[in-house]
C-alpha cells in the first residue's frame, strides 16, 4: 500500500513537471526587429523577411506557437532588448560593446558589406582607397571588419544619418565619399531614394563578412533560457535541412 502511494506520488510529480515545462515552452515569445534590411527584415517582405521567418520557425519548433513580432526603429528595438522589455531582437553581428549587454545565439547566417561609390565622381579599386574618406554608415549599424579599423584608427570619418536611403542620397549629392552596405540593402535603398543602381558601384573586396545572430538582453530574467531554446530550435532547422533550404532560396 505504502509503495503504491509512493509510485502514485512519483507519477504526479512527473506529470506536474511535464506540465510546467510545456507551459514554459508554450509561453508567448515577443521579439522586435526593424525595417529596410532586405532580405532579412522588413514588414513589406514576405513573412517579414528571411530572418523574421527563421526566428518564427525556430521558436515554433521548440513549442512557442505564438511568436509576436514588434516593429520599431533599429535603435529603439535594440534599447528595448537591452532593457529586457522584449525577449530578443535580430539579426545582429557581434561587437564587444554589444557583448557587454546582450547574449548571442549561434550564428543564423553571415553577411558581407562593401564600400559603395558614385561612378561619375570616383572609382575605388580596393578598401585601402577609403583611407581619409567620409564614409556613410547609418545609426544602429555596427562598425565591423575593416570599416571598424578605419574608424577606430581615425583613418576615416563616419557620417551617420538615420537610414541607408539617406546615405545614398548623400553619396549622390557628393556629401560623402562612400556608403558601407551589404548588396541587398544597397539595392533596396538606392531604389527607395529614387536613384538608379546603374550609377553606383562597389569595391570588389568585402569590408566585412560577419555572422548574424539572435540576441537577448542580459537584463531579461529568462535570457539564458531563451538563448538555449533558440539554439536548440536552430539546430533542429539546420539538421532537418529546412534552414539551408530557406537560405539557399534567397540571393544575398
PARO-685845 format. One record per residue: y, x, z of N, C-alpha, C, O in turn; residue in three letters. Coordinates in steps of 0.001 Angstrom, whole numbers, padded with zeros to 6 digits, always signed. Atoms other than C-alpha are relative to their C-alpha. Layout:
// PARO-685845
YXZYXZYXZYXZALA...
This chain:
// PARO-685845
-001210+000831+000000+000000+000000+000000+001259+000865+000000+002189+000637-000774UNK-001167-000885-000118+002433+002747+001004+000197+000793-001289+001319+000970-001764UNK-000089-000775+001238+001576+004799-002090+000493-000878-001151+001234-000421-002021UNK-000452+000925+001044+002100+001734-004276+001505-000220+000077+002189-000281-000945UNK-001444+000154-000188+005558+001243-002779+000746+001244-000457+001823+001160-001047UNK-000624-001255+000426+006329+004913-003375+000100+000055-001523+001138+000412-002081UNK+000007-000024+001460+005297+004623-007029+001026-000987-000566+001739-000686-001522UNK-000961+001020+000455+007339+001432-007434+001433+000483+000172+002278+000294-000703UNK-001346-000527-000264+010376+003070-005850+000351+001079-001009+001484+001170-001482UNK-000232-001067+000970+009957+006037-008149+000382-000542-001358+001293-000032-002009UNK-000309+000613+001289+009930+003822-011230+001389-000626-000004+002083-000592-001021UNK-001345+000575-000112+013067+002055-010006+001060+001080-000165+002058+000880-000857UNK-000954-001102+000101+014857+005387-009631+000090+000519-001432+001176+000807-001935UNK+000011-000456+001392+013768+006476-013106+000756-000983-000887+001530-000584-001756UNK-000672+001033+000783+014959+003157-014542+001506+000032+000206+002272-000084-000751UNK-001433-000072-000299+018320+003419-012784+000631+001217-000650+001735+001130-001189UNK-000513-001227+000619+018778+006996-014008+000129-000183-001500+001109+000242-002113UNK-000033+000255+001436+017917+005908-017535+001159-000905-000369+001838-000681-001372UNK-001106+000919+000256+020410+003052-017340+001334+000712+000118+002263+000432-000640UNK-001246-000741-000194+023088+005427-016077+000295+000875-001207+001427+000916-001686UNK-000184-000874+001156+022539+007885-018937+000397-000815-001224+001314-000456-001963UNK-000308+000848+001147+022514+005087-021507+001426-000517+000072+002132-000554-000936UNK-001359+000500-000185+025732+003660-020029+001019+001077-000289+002051+000815-000908UNK-000932-001109+000215+027393+007079-020081+000139+000301-001478+001239+000550-001971UNK-000037-000322+001414+026411+007678-023701+000664-001118-000801+001301-000866-001824UNK-000557+001138+000724+027476+004169-024745+001494-000157+000240+002146-000969-000416UNK-001418+000077-000319+030927+004694-023262+000840+000282-001239+000504+001157-002037UNK-000884-000214+001140+033743+004445-025800+000508+001437-000027+000785+002033+001014UNK-000623-001299+000207+034990+007721-027235+001320-000238-000719+001350-000875-001772UNK-001319+000173+000616+038710+007815-028012+000527+001367-000401+000766+002225+000449UNK-000467-001282+000513+039882+010660-030222+001270-000214-000812+001598-001339-001188UNK-001258+000086+000735+043111+011441-032032+000002+001050-001104-000561+002132-000944UNK-000177-000963+001078+043921+013129-035321+001286-000345-000742+002015-001250-000336UNK-001263+000201+000706+046750+013302-037856-000181-000202-001492-001282-000058-002023UNK+000006+000261+001440+047646+012508-041452+000307+001259-000807+000644+002311-000265UNK-000417-000996+000986+048238+014611-044567-000710+001340+000174-000095+002399+000050UNK+000807-001211-000054+045419+017106-044050-001276-000232-000816-002381-000232-000274UNK+001161+000257+000846+043155+016417-047035-000867+001258-000150-000338+002368-000089UNK+000756+001257+000030+040254+016276-047405-000504-000415+001384-001367-001285+001502UNK+000579+000154-001333+039716+016337-043643+000509-001206+000785-000279-001898+001429UNK-000555+001074-000827+042081+013799-042076+001229-000626-000655+002206+000059-000955UNK-001129+000775+000514+044371+011099-043459-000431-001461-000047-001519-001778-000528UNK+000345+001422-000018+044439+007341-042993-000227-000574-001389-000933-001570-001549UNK+000119+000512+001360+044698+006891-046755-001304+000421-000672-001666-000124-001715UNK+001252-000473+000577+041433+008748-047416-001165-000890+000420-001096-001570+001443UNK+001200+000773-000338+038016+007093-047439-000552+000449+001350-000751+001641+001584UNK+000512-000266-001355+036708+006851-043857+000939+000864+000837+000526+001443+001842UNK-000962-000801-000749+039877+008603-042690-000082+001481-000282+000559+002282+000399UNK+000144-001411+000335+038856+011875-044319-001356+000545+000416-002074-000073+001203UNK+001309-000607-000227+035852+014183-044209-000262+000296+001469-001317-000063+001991UNK+000203-000353-001410+036333+015482-040653-000074-001249+000871-000869-001306+001810UNK+000020+001253-000760+037057+011989-039327-001365-000670-000113-001913-001159+000875UNK+001315+000599+000230+033843+010703-040869-001092+000773+000737-001998+000177+001320UNK+000996-000826-000687+031847+013635-039475+000049-000237+001504-000988-000424+002140UNK-000149+000200-001447+033251+013205-035954-000563-001356+000413-001259-001464+001422UNK+000507+001340-000311+032479+009487-036004-001535-000017-000029-002169-000583+000861UNK+001465-000021+000129+028894+010105-037174-000647+000843+001095-001715+000502+001604UNK+000537-000866-001059+028363+012913-034664-000143-000775+001300-001204-000758+001924UNK+000047+000726-001271+029235+010734-031683-000947-001198-000064-001611-001513+000924UNK+000934+001122+000123+027285+007753-033009-001444+000479+000088-002311-000249+000571UNK+001367-000526-000035+024209+009979-033349-000480+000276+001418-001682+000403+001650UNK+000398-000216-001397+024268+010565-029574+000268-001243+000854+000309-001167+002082UNK-000051+001257-000730+024767+006923-028655+001351-000646+000187+001431-001717+000788UNK-001336+000590-000141+028520+006294-028818+000289-000883-001215+000757-000399-002246UNK-000166+000912+001129+028695+003214-031035+001463-000281-000308+001815-000539-001459UNK-001415+000314+000199+032425+002668-030527+000840+001269+000102+001165+001721+001199UNK-000840-001196+000056+034451+005698-031625+001378-000436-000487+001548-000802-001650UNK-001356+000467+000306+038161+004836-031523+000834+001171-000509+000968+002190+000169UNK-000826-001042+000608+040378+006895-033837+001467-000389+000122+001881-001414-000418UNK-001448+000205-000083+044081+007105-032931+000682+000971-000960+000254+002116-001100UNK-000732-000839+000952+046552+008455-035499+001391+000290+000551+002176-000623+000807UNK-001293-000437-000519+049524+010458-034254+000453+001230-000794-000293+001749-001624UNK-000412-001277+000583+051602+013421-035372-000924+001078+000554-001496+000905+001630UNK+000908-001050-000455+049618+016657-035084+000432+000562+001348-000405+000841+002207UNK-000497-000535-001268+051836+017916-032286-000287-000965+001144-000761-000554+002203UNK+000232+000999-001045+051602+014666-030309-001488-000118+000315-001873-000215+001480UNK+001438+000109-000206+047846+014446-030817-000559+001161+000801-001430+000978+001651UNK+000455-001172-000752+047337+017974-029539+000436-000101+001459-000337+000207+002367UNK-000501+000156-001373+049513+017284-026487-000822-001037+000764-001137-000830+001936UNK+000826+001028-000634+047519+014117-025733-001366+000560+000382-001923+000215+001424UNK+001310-000608-000263+044317+016149-025941+000075+000956+001175-000771+000914+002069UNK-000174-000970-001090+045563+018929-023672+000169-000719+001333-000360-000277+002353UNK-000258+000749-001237+046729+016352-021110-001174-000882+000426-001122-001514+001481UNK+001165+000804-000353+043342+014621-021135+000176-001486-000228-000590-002288+000306UNK-000238+001419+000275+044766+011328-022431-001032-000571-000971-001267-001779-000999UNK+001046+000404+000945+042073+011231-025142-001193+000929+000181-001120+001918+000909UNK+001225-000783-000165+038566+012614-025462-000099+001182-000947-001071+001935-000896UNK+000010-001167+000868+039450+015138-028143+000804-000214-001257+001293-001313-001519UNK-000682+000063+001282+041072+015932-031469-000673+000966-000963-001534+001753-000569UNK+000652-000780+001056+040143+017612-034749+000827-000089-001273+001704-000947-001373UNK+000744-001251-000142+039961+019660-036878+000964+001132+000335+002075+001172-000194UNK-000868-001086-000449+041391+022780-035241-000706+001349-000093-001905+001460+000165UNK+000490-001379-000008+040964+026530-035701+000269+000615+001369+001151+000163+002101UNK-000153-000649-001304+040630+028811-032697+001212+000923+000021+001449+001680-000921UNK-001010-001004-000324+043610+030665-031269-000116+000277+001495-000590-000570+002253UNK+000080-000342-001423+043844+032458-027933+000851-000937+000849+000467-001311+001957UNK-000880+000905-000744+046729+030244-026870-000668-001350+000215-000662-001879+001326UNK+000695+001280-000135+044798+027061-027568-001206+000123+000923-001515-000792+001687UNK+001198-000205-000802+041712+028540-025924+000243-000068+001497-000694-000260+002272UNK-000331+000103-001422+043537+028524-022594+000045-001456+000465-000084-001739+001656UNK-000207+001406-000363+043973+024751-022709-001118-000936-000445-001240-002046+000072UNK+001027+000899+000540+041009+023356-024650-001348+000693-000110-001438+001920-000122UNK+001347-000480+000294+037264+023709-025134-000288-000263-001474+000140-001275-002028UNK+000315+000108+001423+035936+024252-028656-001457-000367-000223-002348+000124+000470UNK+001368+000322+000395+032881+022704-030239-000544+001110-000888+000173+002047-001237UNK+000544-000858+001046+030526+024560-032534+000767-000288-001288+001307-001383-001443UNK-000760+000222+001239+032114+025011-035990-000538-001174-000818-001748-001345-000964UNK+000367+001101+000894+032122+021940-038225-000103+000524-001426-001077+000258-002131UNK-000040-000647+001306+033077+023859-041370+001065+001082+000080+001544+001378+001175UNK-001063-001006-000003+035590+026545-042399+000968-000292-001141+000653-001044-002063UNK-001053+000297+000974+038789+026561-044436+000844+001241-000272+001219+001966+000650UNK-000832-001128+000411+040758+029164-046398+001438-000465-000255+001670-001565-000756UNK-001415+000269+000280+044565+029288-046579+000550+001119-000878+000127+002270-000773UNK-000545-000949+000971+046608+031005-049295+001525+000013+000055+002153-000902+000587UNK-001440-000097+000139+050147+032168-049937+000433-000554-001350+000085+000001-002392UNK-000439+000666+001225+051778+029853-052497+001409+000438-000380+002232+000744+000482UNK-001321-000411+000491+054773+030726-054677+000410-000870-001182-000425-001515-001816UNK-000541+000721+001152+057030+029130-057298-000024+000945-001193+000624+001992-001164UNK+000225-000896+001134+056050+030620-060665+001295+000437-000680+001390+001573-001145UNK-001243-000322+000707+059573+030508-062117+000867+000999+000756+001775+001598+000180UNK-000849-000868-000803+061008+032555-059269-000684+001319+000372-000028+002358+000431UNK+000702-001210-000433+058336+035050-058219-001486-000145-000263-001989-001244-000496UNK+001449+000003+000157+054705+036033-058597-000571+001068+000919-000375+002262+000694UNK+000597-000931-000951+052838+037601-055700-001456+000256-000392-002217-000681-000635UNK+001356-000370+000408+049649+039501-056558-000926+000255+001179-002143+000118+001059UNK+000812-000339-001171+048490+040467-053064+000717-000462+001260+001925-000699+001249UNK-000591+000448-001263+049046+039435-049465+001061+000967+000518+001981+000562+001229UNK-001002-000989-000415+050980+042666-048888+001382-000331-000560+002398+000077+000003UNK-001281+000372+000609+053678+041227-051160+000809-000949+000879+001994-001169+000628UNK-000688+000945-000880+054542+038770-048373+000768+000688+001124+001500+000034+001866UNK-000729-000738-001035+055877+041500-046085+001505-000105-000259+001979+000128-001371UNK-001446+000118+000106+059559+040924-045401+000484-001324-000570+001675-001491-000830UNK-000358+001274+000618+059490+037387-046785+000137-001124+001031-000317-001012+002169UNK-000079+001225-000800+060347+033951-045395-001186-000892-000377-001290-001348-001515UNK+001224+000751+000262+057057+032067-045080+000054-001350+000703+000419-001433+001875UNK-000051+001352-000560+056801+028315-044533-001377-000416+000505-002356-000428-000242UNK+001220+000482-000651+054154+027077-042097+000427-001089+000978+001099-000791+001965UNK-000523+001125-000792+054729+023603-040578-000328+000077+001484-001230+000800+001909UNK+000272+000146-001430+054883+022774-036895-001433-000480+000213-001929-001328-000529UNK+001367+000408-000306+051431+022427-035368-001054+000782-000739-002235+000684-000406UNK+000942-000829+000738+049833+024828-037858-000053+001388+000641+000981+002030+000832UNK+000160-001285-000682+048423+027955-036206+000229+001176-000946-000001+001081-002151UNK-000203-001240+000750+049309+031467-037332-001319+000767-000001-001625+001489+000948UNK+001361-000517+000055+045855+032590-038449-000127+001198-000934+000690+001388-001836UNK+000334-001094+000901+044358+035685-040055+001154+000954-000250+001876+001336+000671UNK-001051-000953+000369+046724+037972-041944+001388-000592+000233+002337+000135+000529UNK-001277+000664-000281+049504+035399-041564+000434+000261+001431+001601+000558+001686UNK-000301-000253-001406+049305+035802-037792+000468+001420+000237+001360+001657+001052UNK-000406-001401-000140+049579+039575-038127+001422+000213-000516+002211+000929+000100UNK-001351-000136+000555+052671+039304-040323+001053-000528+000967+002065+000129+001212UNK-000955+000580-000947+054439+037009-037864+000012+000782+001314+001073+001036+001884UNK+000104-000701-001280+053168+038865-034800+000665+001360-000006+001210+001796+001008UNK-000602-001331+000121+054392+042231-036074+001451-000049-000473+002077+000991-000677UNK-001378+000127+000467+057749+040858-037186+000180+000398-001449+001290+000723-001871UNK-000073-000409+001406+056912+041642-040816+000316-001165-000936+000498-000972-002138UNK-000377+001177+000779+057667+038114-041983+000643-001004+000945+000371-001007+002146UNK-000681+001017-000802+059849+035239-040792-000632-001362-000257-000862-001749-001402UNK+000590+001332+000145+058352+031829-040113+001072-001077-000069+001998-001103+000743UNK-000807+001211+000100+060096+028657-041257-000960-001157+000269-001988-001276-000398UNK+000959+001010-000464+058504+025638-039552+000580-001409-000015+001032-001897+001021UNK-000431+001401+000062+059510+022160-040790-001097-000921+000541-002165-000445+000926UNK+000986+000920-000587+057678+019013-039630-001306-000121-000776-002348-000399-000183UNK+001213+000238+000783+055198+018862-042525-000061+000913-001218+000913+001583-001561UNK+000228-000881+001143+053739+020668-045535+000793-000436-001226+001198+000404-002029UNK-000791+000492+001124+055546+018451-048035+001380+000637+000001+001881+001055-001043UNK-001322-000615-000123+058859+019774-046736-000060+001476-000351+000882+002014-000934UNK+000157-001416+000346+057545+023328-047084+000112+000208-001511+000805+001118-001965UNK-000037-000171+001457+057020+022873-050819+001347-000414-000581+001763+000114-001612UNK-001358+000333+000423+060404+021201-051182+000932+001189+000228+001797+001480-000598UNK-000799-001192-000294+061950+024261-049533-000322+001122-000979+000569+001860-001399UNK+000401-001032+000958+059952+026542-051832+000614-000276-001368+001103+000641-002028UNK-000580+000371+001293+061121+024637-054917+001505+000224-000028+002079+000516-001077UNK-001455-000183-000090+064719+024906-053688+000388+001458+000209+001576+001776+000250UNK-000286-001419-000183+064422+028665-053166+000394+000377+001410+000968+001444+001623UNK-000399-000276-001385+064922+028472-049407-001080+000729+000788-000812+001229+001881UNK+001062-000846-000556+061574+030115-048595-000671+000716-001163-000547+000302-002316UNK+000642-000796+001049+059553+032699-050494-001441-000414-000270-001947-000242-001379UNK+001401+000375+000157+056058+031366-049909-000365-001074+001019+000248-001180+002081UNK+000544+001018-000901+054141+028483-048334-001442+000376+000325-002210+000737-000567UNK+001361-000308-000430+050977+029084-046309-000778-001304+000104-000469-002151+000942UNK+000708+001285+000024+048479+026333-047084-001380+000124-000642-001567+000919-001563UNK+001273+000144+000713+044858+025529-047956+000239-000714-001331+001255-001392-001487UNK-000174+000612+001318+044370+024339-051551+000161-001525+000050+001125-002043-000513UNK-000127+001469+000037+043749+020610-050883+001314-000499+000592+001936-001412+000049UNK-001241+000420-000640+046723+020290-048540+001192+000329-000886+002158-000432-000937UNK-001087-000383+000895+048939+022142-051025+000126-000987-001157+001220-001465-001456UNK-000010+000924+001139+047964+019934-053961+000533-001366+000419+001347-001961-000288UNK-000445+001295-000505+048490+016780-051903+001489+000014+000337+002207-000940+000038UNK-001399-000091-000432+051838+017967-050514+000946+000158-001179+002048-000390-001172UNK-000815-000161+001208+053174+019032-053913+000204-001358-000676+001311-001693-001098UNK-000091+001335+000600+052395+015569-055285+000878-000918+000843+001678-001681+000301UNK-000788+000844-000902+053916+013875-052215+001486+000324-000089+002335-000538+000136UNK-001395-000426+000119+057101+015879-052756+000589-000329-001372+001766-000068-001624UNK-000474+000340+001335+057345+014636-056350+000132+001202-000906+000911+001183-001858UNK-000044-001233+000775+056762+018124-057743-001257+000124-000852-002183-000676-000717UNK+001141-000198+000891+054330+019446-060360-000844+001185+000448-000314+002257+000739UNK+000902-001089-000363+051273+021525-059494+000095+001170-000967-000165+002313-000592UNK-000084-001054+001012+051825+023464-062719+001085+001019+000312+001055+002133-000212UNK-001115-000898-000317+054976+025018-061246-000327+000977+001127+000471+001863+001436UNK+000347-000826-001155+053133+026659-058353-001307+000759-000222-002194+000314-000951UNK+001230-000780+000013+050506+029351-057938-000235+000569+001380+000612+000432+002263UNK+000259-000624-001300+048868+031183-055061-000666+001360-000172-001312+001623-001187UNK+000628-001317-000005+047733+034696-054257-001516-000191+000009-002019-001002+000787UNK+001460+000199+000070+044015+035028-055159-000724+000239+001321-001674-000470+001652UNK+000652-000335-001269+043090+036596-051823+000448-000967+001099+001639-001246+001240UNK-000332+000914-001097+042920+034212-048862+000691+000743+001138+000347+001884+001447UNK-000665-000556-001181+045241+034861-045930-000855-000187+001244-000781+000606+002183UNK+000880+000267-001139+042701+033365-043544-001198-000812-000467-001122-001543-001455UNK+001208+000791+000238+039202+031898-043534-000564-000315+001377-001322+000469+001946UNK+000260+000301-001402+038759+030122-040226-000919-001205+000187-000804-002193-000539UNK+000806+001172-000348+036117+027821-038715+000884-001108+000566+001896-000836+001212UNK-000698+001163-000536+037313+024317-037858-000883-000679+001038-002096-000782+000860UNK+000741+000513-001145+036308+022660-034586+000534-001351+000462+001638-001758+000099UNK-000434+001112-000839+036475+019517-032483+000377+000616+001339-000348+001472+001848UNK-000442-000596-001263+038419+020308-029299+000255-001076+001054+000610-002211+000736UNK-000206+000896-001140+038689+018723-025844+000860+000714+001036+000613+001880+001346UNK-000861-000591-001016+041413+019344-023254-000767+000303+001281-001568-000513+001738UNK+000693-000390-001231+040196+021196-020171+000359-000907+001174-000376-000956+002160UNK-000388+000921-001074+042056+018655-018013-000835-001280-000019-000859-002025+000961UNK+000863+001180+000078+039691+015948-019201-001191+000208+000930-001919+001187+000765UNK+001089-000199-000963+037185+015473-016341-001382+000028-000644-002336+000523-000044UNK+001293-000002+000696+034396+014974-018898-000046+001017-001135-000882+000911-002033UNK-000144-000937+001116+035390+017913-021111-001313+000671-000390-001692+000653-001561UNK+001236-000721+000311+032153+019892-020853-001084-000949-000500-001854-000598-001394UNK+000985+000990+000430+030023+016759-021214+000263-000433-001441-000667-000549-002239UNK-000360+000434+001349+031920+015655-024332-000342+001077-001021-000902+000781-002077UNK+000309-001099+000918+031606+019081-025959-001505+000140-000180-001981+000349-001296UNK+001463-000113+000083+027888+019221-025131-000578-001108-000880-001467-000861-001695UNK+000470+001111+000819+027351+015780-026660+000368+000206-001463-000438-000053-002357UNK-000429-000231+001380+029363+016683-029742-000884+001052-000658-001345+000860-001783UNK+000836-001064+000564+027407+019907-030270-001414-000489-000279-002028-000105-001275UNK+001338+000558+000196+024145+018013-029861-000044-000882-001246-000971-000791-002052UNK-000062+000867+001171+025175+015410-032426+000216+000774-001282-000363+000450-002318UNK-000264-000834+001175+026498+018052-034813-001272+000726-000431-001556+000848-001623UNK+001271-000671+000298+023197+019927-034566-000958-000958-000695-001658-000581-001635UNK+000867+001013+000617+021349+016720-035409+000390-000232-001457-000477-000284-002329UNK-000462+000210+001371+023505+016139-038506-000304+001206-000878-000641+001060-002053UNK+000265-001221+000765+023057+019758-039569-001489+000124-000338-001849+000419-001477UNK+001441-000160+000209+019272+019816-039127-000578-001088-000897-001579-000863-001579UNK+000480+001091+000851+018831+016469-040880+000451+000153-001449-000055-000530-002340UNK-000535-000195+001337+020780+017726-043897+001182-000892-000314+001800-000763-001371UNK-001101+000936+000230+023384+014983-043521+001344+000722-000073+002195+000381-000895UNK-001271-000729-000022+026184+017431-042710+000224+000756-001301+001310+000683-001878UNK-000158-000769+001234+025559+019678-045714+000244-000919-001192+001001-000571-002098UNK-000226+000968+001076+025398+016626-047988+001454-000455-000017+002056-000584-001083UNK-001393+000430-000092+028808+015500-046736+000949+001109-000430+001898+000865-001174UNK-000882-001126+000310+030386+018949-047012-000077+000388-001470+000937+000712-002087UNK+000179-000392+001398+028916+019695-050442+000575-001028-000964+000813-000727-002134UNK-000485+001062+000869+030197+016390-051780+001496+000031-000249+002008-000749-001052UNK-001456-000069+000141+033862+017390-051483+000432+001438-000267-000020+002362+000411UNK-000491-001329+000361+035652+020344-053090+001226+000342+000835+002241-000351+000768UNK-001157-000446-000768+037942+022207-050695-000003+001505+000157+000900+002063+000780UNK
